[in-house]
Amino acid sequence: MASRDIRRHQRIACTVPVLLAWTSADGTDRYARGRCRDISSAGLRLETVDTIPTHSYVNLRIEKWDLAGSARVRYTRRGSTGNIVGLELNQKVRQQILESLRESPSPS
């Protein structure tokens, strides 16, 4: 039986670099680079070699879109080339960014 997509927001594929920063449980500032795999108005899924604990709060920056903000880590899963991280954004993604991705689904 095929699984049904019950997400609240449509996801759009993308492959742009993401910069991340967070504070670990011991108070150390941590930094990572990742690659966005898909995005919606309320969140994004990215891939990174770093491990970011679930429920952590991260600051993120996507330079290509001049997008900066904060998010909460909803989940982290081990993937074939690193960790897959789901982020719930604290602010909605600008509609202009989503529309440009819908119009040009090729790698960003």
C-alpha positions, 0 to 999 in steps of 0.5 A: 500500500502506498503511503499518503503524504499528510504534510501541511505544506507542499515541499519543493525540491532544491539543492542549495548550500545551508550554513548552520549554527547552534549551541551544544548541550555543554555550551559549545558553539557548533557550526555546520554546512549542509545541503537543502534537499527540499523546502516548504513555507514552514520548514526544510529538509537538509543533509549534513555530515554533522550530527545535530540533536533533535529539538535543538534550536539552530540559526541558519543561512542560505546565502543564495536567497539572502535567507537567514533565520532560526529553526527547531530540529524536528528529526535527525535520521542517518542517511547513506551520505550523512544525516538527514535533518528536518527543520521547522522554521520560526518564520515562513519562507518568502513566497517569492523564493518558493515561486522561483523554485516551482518555476525552475525545478532544476538544481539550484 
